[in-house]
């Protein structure tokens, strides 16, 4: 039982490049979410999904896209990377919404030059 | 103003001391989470509360819904407890968690 798996762990991009951060969970959780963590700020919600085929925007969605074609996978796409997107990204999942224990991936440290 | 305020922001203790970290929130909630993040590490869920008190080993979490306040206590603190402790609240209808900025705890031997 791997839990929540995020890849890659580290990534360096040039401004304007695109990439996809992968997130997969094997707990059959309906609720999945992406956060970014910046110094001096709390975790901020980028996008979330309450089930396959259903996604919605969080607090800071601009510059990011998501899709949820399966229960297991919730990739986060950076469309055209900007230095302001330098951050640590966490994917999380739970059985159903914030009423349940949240399981986090190990994080992806992204630098945009 | 952040909807979730934690205090203190930083806390330094000696091994063995009793630790209290506080979390206040301004909205009605359905659940409150306490999370732990070691330096450079991932985030682990410690507790999820909707009322009362929970205990796990040396950690105790309490919540007072009327006062919109929760506390995380660590008894007999140890250097391995050094981490950032994060409070997050779930309001129910919008499926979103709101996070505090975290409390950096350093326990010296």
Interface residues (C-beta under 8 A of the other chain):
Chain A: X31 X33 X35 X40 X41 X42 X43 X44 X45 X48 X50 X56 X58 X59 X90 X92 X97 X98 X99 X100 X101 X102 X103 X104 X105 X106 X107
Chain B: X2 X4 X30 X31 X33 X35 X41 X42 X43 X44 X45 X48 X50 X86 X88 X90 X92 X95 X96 X97 X98 X99 X100 X101 X102
